[in-house]
Each structure stands twice: as structure tokens, then as C-alpha cells.
């Protein structure tokens, strides 16, 4: 996996952990498309890739404040809903908390990828 994608996914993990801490969540399961990031969260620091080591170090420090957590890698194909919501929010310029009543029904599916101009059906 190219460096830039691993770095982006590690930053996404860090933001998710920060949000969980801010919301005072006690039981959290993190899902991420990058198997490399997930493995790095579970390994000792010296075993992870150096390109994302600073971000992973920050993640591990934040994770100490969460009582119970787990992290697992998911394929993009099995994570259409999250991908669709993120894409829709990006194109709608929506940030922060989301009012789900604003989200079009066609975005809230796990059967195809949504985009502003088309959709890709998963077979």
C-alpha cells in the first residue's frame, strides 16, 4: 500500500479516537480500511512502519484513556455505508455532527457506492 494512503488512514484513525475520547465513550470498536494501520495499533511501536509511526504513537497514547476498545480492518466493499456517508458529506460541505434526516435515502445503502452523478452497484 502506498505511503500516502497509510498516512491518511492513520490520521483518520487518530480523529476517530479523539472523537471517542471527546464523547467519553467506554466501549469502542474502530474500523479502518488499512490493515497496516490496524496492525500497527495492535503491535509494539518498533514493529510498525516508520512512515506512520508518529501518528500511531499519538493514537496509542489516546487509546490509553479508553477503557475498552478494539480495532479491525474492513474491506472497502464491506463498508459501503460509511464510504457513502463520507462522500455525501464531502460533496455537501457538511462537517461535524450529522443530522441523518438530511441524508438522501440512496446514500444510506450498503449495496452500492454513491456519488453525486452515479452509483456503482456491487455484485
N, C-alpha and C positions, 0 to 999 in steps of 0.2 A: 504494500500500500504506500503510495507516495507520502512524503513528509507532510505536505500542506494539509491533506485530509486528516491525518492522525492528529495534527496540531489543532485543527478546527474542532474535531470530535472531543479532544481533551478539554478544550475551552468550554464546549457545550456541557460536558460532564461537570466541570467546575461551577458553571452557572446553575445547573440543576441542584448541586449540593448546597450552594449558597442559598437558593430558594427554599430548600427543605429546612435548612437551619433557621432562616428568617421566619418561616411558618411554624417553627417549633414542632416539627413532625418527629414522632418517636419511632415509627416503623416505615422504612422507605425501601423501595426496590427501584434501582436505576437501570434503565435500558439504554443501550448505545449501539449504533451501527458498527462501531470499530472494535473488533475483537482485541486488537492491540491495546487500546485504552483500557478495556475491561480487565484484561490480563495484568496490565500494569497496576491497576488499583488493588488487585489481589496479591501481587508479588512484593518481595522486598525491593526497596528502591534501586539497589545496584543491578537488579535483574531486568529492569525496564529499559526501553530505548531512550537514549540521551536526548533526542530531539524534543521529547515531550516531558522530560524529567522534572523541569521546574513547575509545570502546571500540575503534574501528577503529585508532586510533593505538596503543593497547595491543597489539592483535593484530599490527600490523606490527612493533612492537618485538620481540615474542616470535618472530615468523616469521624474524627475522634469525638466530636460533640454530638453525634447522632447515636442514640442508644442501640438501635438495631437497624442494620442496613445490609443490602446485598446488591450486587451489580451483575448484569448478564448481557451478553451480546445478542442482538437480534438482527436478522437479515432485513434489508430494506423491504423486501417483498412481504414479509410478515408484519410490517409496521406502516402500512399504507395510511391509516388514520392519522397518526402523528405527523407523517410527511405531508399529508393533505392539509392539515390544520396549519402547519408551519408555512406552507406555500401560500395558502389563502391569507394568513395574517400578514405575510410579507407583501403580497400584492395589494392588500387592503390598507397597508400602513398602520396596522394595529399592533400596539406594544403593551406589555404588562398583562394585567388580568383580562380574561376574555369572557364576554357575555355571549354564551352559546346561542341565544335567541337570534343573534346577528348572523350566525354562520348558515350559509345555504345548505339545504339537505344533501345536495350532490357532493358536497365536500366531506360530509360525515359518513363516509363509507370505507370499508376495508377491502373492497373488491376491485378498485381501480385507482390509478393515480389521477388526481385532479390537477388541472392547470387552467388559467383564465380563458384559454382558447380551445381546449380539447380535453379529452381524458384518454387514458390508456387502460384498457381492460386487461385484467390478469386472467390467464387461462391455466 
